């Protein structure tokens, strides 16, 4: 008995035609913008205005017209809805960078402290802390810079650059007469040695997975670290202990396959007091 439920070839042919027609209707024409289009574009609403003023400010910042850039960023803020917190954060950060470039560190500091207080994610906090460190460096605020770098390392303990920046901060703070003058039994010596050994371990841990131009920079950094270690002259026993203590978490992280385990490891690192976590290892002194 035939029920007439089978398909004819024409059913599939018709379906194919329909699909082709639909794809034609969904064609997309890319929007083309002329160079500096934002300088003469018509502003339609407040949110569009905020974006346009941001583009104008960025263009002036790139050309080192910092005063003009600040005015553009302020106009962007004036036109920005209060609900757009992400854009407001971005505009305030841009203004702070302008003030820093102009040498107006107090204005830059005020904005940056507010950025840190209103940050809603680790990326925003990191960017704001990096900016704060640059301001403190310009103000020669070594104590403040040390605190900020410790905060950055607590967020990113596997960033070798932050460890080397902390080392430079300690060089200014502890060794005006040179690294060679530090006593091996002092806390100052331990802190400098920690930064150098930790940075070297981190750089070496990624040497097989970075691009060639990064390798060149890493080789240069390793040479600088080796030169500083030569000045400190740590004993072999002290170096071995430092590598064991300061490289333990790097080894663990490299061998954790589960992403949740990696996150738990990072949270554990962040929750420990900075001084206890990084500077209590040296029993050689």
C-alpha positions as CSV (number, residue, x, y, z in Angstrom):
1,X,0.0,0.0,0.0
2,X,1.5,3.4,-1.1
3,X,1.1,6.2,1.5
4,X,2.7,8.9,-0.6
5,X,5.2,9.8,2.1
6,X,8.3,9.5,0.0
7,X,10.3,12.6,-1.4
8,X,10.7,13.5,-5.0
9,X,13.9,14.9,-6.4
10,X,12.2,18.2,-7.1
11,X,11.7,18.7,-3.4
12,X,15.4,18.9,-2.8
13,X,16.0,21.0,-5.9
14,X,13.5,23.6,-4.7
15,X,15.0,23.7,-1.2
16,X,18.4,24.4,-2.7
17,X,17.0,27.3,-4.7
18,X,15.5,28.8,-1.6
19,X,18.8,28.6,0.3
20,X,20.6,30.4,-2.5
21,X,18.0,33.2,-2.6
22,X,18.3,33.6,1.2
23,X,22.0,33.9,1.1
24,X,21.7,36.6,-1.5
25,X,19.4,38.6,0.8
26,X,22.0,38.3,3.6
27,X,24.8,39.9,1.7
28,X,26.9,42.4,3.7
29,X,28.5,45.6,2.5
30,X,31.4,46.8,4.7
31,X,31.3,50.3,5.9
32,X,34.3,52.4,4.7
33,X,35.6,55.3,6.8
34,X,37.8,58.0,5.5
35,X,40.9,59.1,7.4
36,X,40.1,61.4,10.3
37,X,36.4,60.9,9.6
38,X,35.6,61.7,13.3
39,X,36.9,65.3,12.9
40,X,33.9,66.4,10.6
41,X,31.2,63.8,11.3
42,X,27.8,64.8,12.4
43,X,26.9,64.0,16.0
44,X,23.5,62.3,16.3
45,X,23.2,61.4,20.0
46,X,25.1,61.7,23.2
47,X,26.6,58.2,23.2
48,X,27.9,58.7,19.6
49,X,29.3,62.0,20.7
50,X,31.3,60.4,23.5
51,X,32.8,57.9,21.1
52,X,33.7,60.7,18.6
53,X,35.3,62.8,21.3
54,X,37.3,59.7,22.4
55,X,38.6,59.2,18.9
56,X,39.5,62.9,18.7
57,X,41.3,62.8,22.0
58,X,43.2,59.6,21.1
59,X,44.3,61.2,17.8
60,X,45.7,64.3,19.7
61,X,47.3,62.1,22.3
62,X,49.1,60.2,19.6
63,X,50.5,63.5,18.2
64,X,51.4,64.6,21.8
65,X,48.8,67.4,21.9
66,X,48.0,66.5,25.4
67,X,46.1,69.7,26.4
68,X,43.8,69.4,23.4
69,X,43.3,65.7,24.1
70,X,42.2,66.4,27.7
71,X,39.6,68.8,26.4
72,X,38.3,66.1,24.0
73,X,38.1,63.5,26.8
74,X,36.3,66.0,29.1
75,X,33.7,66.6,26.3
76,X,33.3,62.9,25.9
77,X,32.6,62.5,29.6
78,X,30.1,65.4,29.5
79,X,28.1,63.5,26.7
80,X,28.4,60.0,28.2
81,X,25.4,58.4,30.0
82,X,26.2,57.6,33.6
83,X,25.3,54.0,33.0
84,X,28.2,53.5,30.6
85,X,30.8,52.7,33.3
86,X,33.3,51.0,31.0
87,X,33.6,54.0,28.6
88,X,33.8,56.4,31.6
89,X,36.7,54.3,33.0
90,X,38.4,54.4,29.6
91,X,38.0,58.2,29.3
92,X,39.3,58.9,32.8
93,X,42.3,56.6,32.2
94,X,43.1,58.5,29.0
95,X,42.9,61.8,30.8
96,X,45.2,60.6,33.6
97,X,47.8,59.6,30.9
98,X,47.6,63.1,29.4
99,X,48.1,64.7,32.8
100,X,51.1,62.4,33.4
101,X,52.6,63.3,30.1
102,X,52.1,67.0,31.0
103,X,53.9,66.5,34.3
104,X,50.6,67.2,36.2
105,X,51.1,64.3,38.5
106,X,48.7,65.4,41.2
107,X,45.8,65.5,38.7
108,X,46.9,62.2,37.2
109,X,47.2,60.6,40.7
110,X,43.7,61.7,41.7
111,X,42.2,60.2,38.6
112,X,44.2,57.0,38.9
113,X,43.3,56.4,42.5
114,X,39.6,56.7,41.5
115,X,40.2,54.2,38.6
116,X,41.6,51.7,41.1
117,X,38.7,52.1,43.4
118,X,36.1,51.7,40.6
119,X,37.8,48.9,38.7
120,X,35.4,46.0,38.2
121,X,37.8,43.3,36.9
122,X,41.5,42.3,37.2
123,X,42.4,43.8,33.8
124,X,41.1,47.2,34.8
125,X,42.9,47.0,38.1
126,X,46.2,46.0,36.4
127,X,46.0,48.9,33.9
128,X,45.3,51.4,36.7
129,X,48.1,50.0,38.9
130,X,50.6,50.2,36.1
131,X,49.6,53.8,35.5
132,X,49.8,54.5,39.3
133,X,53.4,53.0,39.3
134,X,54.4,55.3,36.4
135,X,53.0,58.3,38.3
136,X,54.8,57.3,41.6
137,X,58.0,56.8,39.7
138,X,57.8,60.3,38.2
139,X,57.1,61.7,41.7
140,X,60.1,59.7,43.1
141,X,57.7,58.1,45.6
142,X,59.7,54.9,46.1
143,X,57.6,53.6,49.0
144,X,54.4,54.1,47.1
145,X,55.9,52.4,44.0
146,X,57.0,49.4,46.0
147,X,53.4,49.0,47.4
148,X,51.9,49.2,43.9
149,X,54.4,46.8,42.4
150,X,53.6,44.3,45.2
151,X,49.9,44.6,44.3
152,X,50.7,44.0,40.6
153,X,52.8,40.9,41.5
154,X,50.0,39.6,43.7
155,X,47.6,39.8,40.7
156,X,50.2,38.5,38.2
157,X,52.9,36.5,40.1
158,X,54.2,35.0,36.9
159,X,55.0,38.3,35.2
160,X,58.8,38.6,35.1
161,X,58.6,42.3,34.1
162,X,56.9,43.2,37.3
163,X,59.6,41.4,39.3
164,X,62.3,43.3,37.5
165,X,60.5,46.6,38.1
166,X,60.3,45.7,41.8
167,X,64.1,45.0,41.7
168,X,64.7,48.4,40.2
169,X,62.6,50.0,43.0
170,X,64.7,48.1,45.6
171,X,67.9,49.2,43.9
172,X,66.8,52.9,44.4
173,X,65.7,52.2,48.0
174,X,68.5,50.1,49.3
175,X,71.7,50.4,47.3
176,X,72.6,54.0,46.4
177,X,76.2,53.0,46.6
178,X,75.8,49.8,44.5
179,X,74.6,46.2,44.9
180,X,78.1,45.2,46.0
181,X,77.7,47.1,49.3
182,X,74.7,45.1,50.5
183,X,75.3,42.6,53.4
184,X,74.3,39.0,52.5
185,X,72.6,38.7,55.9
186,X,70.3,41.6,55.3
187,X,66.6,41.6,54.3
188,X,67.5,44.1,51.6
189,X,69.8,41.6,50.1
190,X,67.2,38.8,50.2
191,X,64.6,41.0,48.5
192,X,66.9,41.9,45.7
193,X,68.0,38.3,45.2
194,X,64.4,37.2,45.3
195,X,63.4,39.5,42.5
196,X,66.4,38.5,40.3
197,X,66.1,34.7,40.8
198,X,62.3,34.8,40.4
199,X,62.5,36.8,37.2
200,X,65.2,34.5,35.7
201,X,63.1,31.4,36.5
202,X,60.0,32.9,34.9
203,X,61.8,33.9,31.7
204,X,63.5,30.5,31.4
205,X,60.2,28.7,31.9
206,X,58.7,30.2,28.7
207,X,61.8,30.2,26.5
208,X,60.5,27.3,24.3
209,X,57.1,28.8,23.7
210,X,57.8,32.5,22.7
211,X,58.4,34.1,19.3
212,X,62.0,34.9,18.1
213,X,61.8,38.6,18.8
214,X,60.7,37.9,22.4
215,X,63.6,35.5,22.8
216,X,66.0,38.2,21.9
217,X,64.6,40.5,24.6
218,X,64.6,37.6,27.1
219,X,68.3,36.9,26.3
220,X,69.1,40.6,27.0
221,X,67.2,40.5,30.3
222,X,68.9,37.3,31.3
223,X,72.3,38.9,30.7
224,X,71.3,41.9,32.9
225,X,70.1,39.6,35.6
226,X,73.3,37.6,35.5
227,X,75.3,40.8,35.8
228,X,73.3,41.8,38.9
229,X,73.7,38.4,40.5
230,X,77.4,38.6,39.9
231,X,77.4,41.8,42.0
232,X,75.4,40.2,44.8
233,X,77.7,37.1,44.8
234,X,75.2,34.7,46.4
235,X,76.6,31.3,47.5
236,X,75.6,28.1,45.6
237,X,73.7,26.9,48.6
238,X,71.7,30.1,48.7
239,X,71.0,30.1,45.0
240,X,69.8,26.5,45.1
241,X,67.5,27.3,48.0
242,X,66.1,30.3,46.2
243,X,65.4,28.4,43.0
244,X,63.7,25.6,45.0
245,X,61.4,28.0,46.9
246,X,60.8,30.6,44.2
247,X,60.3,28.1,41.3
248,X,58.0,25.6,43.1
249,X,54.8,27.3,42.0
250,X,56.0,27.6,38.4
251,X,56.6,23.9,38.2
252,X,53.3,23.1,39.8
253,X,51.4,25.5,37.4
254,X,53.1,24.0,34.3
255,X,52.0,20.5,35.4
256,X,48.4,21.3,36.2
257,X,46.2,20.2,33.3
258,X,42.8,21.2,34.8
259,X,42.0,24.9,34.4
260,X,40.2,25.0,37.7
261,X,43.3,23.7,39.5
262,X,45.4,26.4,37.8
263,X,42.9,29.1,39.1
264,X,42.9,27.6,42.6
265,X,46.7,27.7,42.6
266,X,46.7,31.4,41.6
267,X,44.1,32.2,44.3
268,X,46.3,30.5,46.9
269,X,49.3,32.5,45.9
270,X,47.4,35.8,46.1
271,X,45.9,35.0,49.5
272,X,49.3,34.7,51.3
273,X,51.0,37.8,52.8
274,X,53.5,39.1,50.3
275,X,56.5,39.3,52.7
276,X,55.9,35.8,54.0
277,X,55.2,34.3,50.6
278,X,58.3,35.7,48.9
279,X,61.0,36.8,51.4
280,X,61.0,34.2,54.2
281,X,62.9,31.5,52.3
282,X,66.5,32.7,53.0
283,X,67.8,30.7,55.9
284,X,71.4,31.1,54.5
285,X,71.9,34.5,56.2
